[in-house]
Amino acid sequence: QVQLVESGGGLVQPGGSLRLSCAASGNIRIIYTMGWYRQAPGKQRELVATFTSGGNINYADSVKGRFTISRDNAKKTVYLQMDSLNPEDTAVYYCNAVLNIASVVGPPGDYWGQGTQVTVSS
């Protein structure tokens, strides 16, 4: 089984910073993409930042210049440094990975973490 475990959410004042972490574990053969999505109340889940299969990075326009995604391949961990947070960033943040399990032959699977709440409020 594959698990994506997120940490680092919480309550922060506008203008503040948070750092999210997501560690993948299990019998993983290869990770193709790994990144972050978020879902605010009453809205659809949206991409925040992700590493593509080619190693490039995609950011949502709303977070460019404020958020930075990074990764530690050896630890199968991806991070999201969030600076200059504003109330519009309030959402549940989900880690996502597209990967192959070592024991499975076929197309990669799409995996999600349980989500971590980020609340930006004064």
Secondary structure by P-SEA (a helix, b strand, c coil): cbbbbbcbbbbbccccbbbbbbbbbccccccccccccccccccccccccccccccbbbbcccccccbbbbbcccccbbbbbbcccccccccbbbbbbbcccccccccbbbbbccbbbbbbcc
